[in-house]
Amino acid sequence: MFEAIFRGFWLIFWSQSISTWKRHLAHFTGPIVVKSRGATR
């Protein structure tokens, strides 16, 4: 019982952390990619 609840909570926490991580990563690498593309052109 407790293990199932803990597993469900961990799954939700893990998925949310991954989504926020991807959002931060995109926000941080976005300008760099744009600058690199502008430099190559």
C-alpha positions as CSV (number, residue, x, y, z in Angstrom):
1,M,0.0,0.0,0.0
2,F,2.6,2.5,1.1
3,E,5.0,1.4,-1.6
4,A,2.4,2.0,-4.3
5,I,1.6,5.5,-3.0
6,F,5.3,6.3,-2.8
7,R,5.9,5.0,-6.3
8,G,3.0,7.0,-7.8
9,F,4.2,10.2,-6.0
10,W,7.8,9.6,-7.2
11,L,6.5,9.1,-10.8
12,I,4.6,12.4,-10.7
13,F,7.5,14.3,-9.2
14,W,10.0,12.8,-11.7
15,S,7.8,13.6,-14.7
16,Q,7.3,17.2,-13.5
17,S,11.0,17.7,-12.8
18,I,11.9,16.4,-16.3
19,S,9.3,18.7,-18.0
20,T,10.6,21.8,-16.0
21,W,14.2,20.7,-16.8
22,K,13.5,20.5,-20.5
23,R,11.8,23.9,-20.3
24,H,14.8,25.5,-18.6
25,L,17.2,23.8,-21.0
26,A,15.3,25.1,-24.0
27,H,15.1,28.6,-22.5
28,F,18.9,28.5,-21.8
29,T,20.1,27.0,-25.2
30,G,17.6,28.9,-27.4
31,P,19.6,32.2,-27.6
32,I,22.8,30.2,-28.0
33,V,21.4,28.3,-31.0
34,V,20.1,31.5,-32.6
35,K,23.5,33.2,-32.1
36,S,25.3,30.2,-33.6
37,R,23.0,30.2,-36.6
38,G,23.4,33.9,-37.1
39,A,27.2,33.5,-36.9
40,T,27.2,30.8,-39.6
41,R,25.2,32.8,-42.0
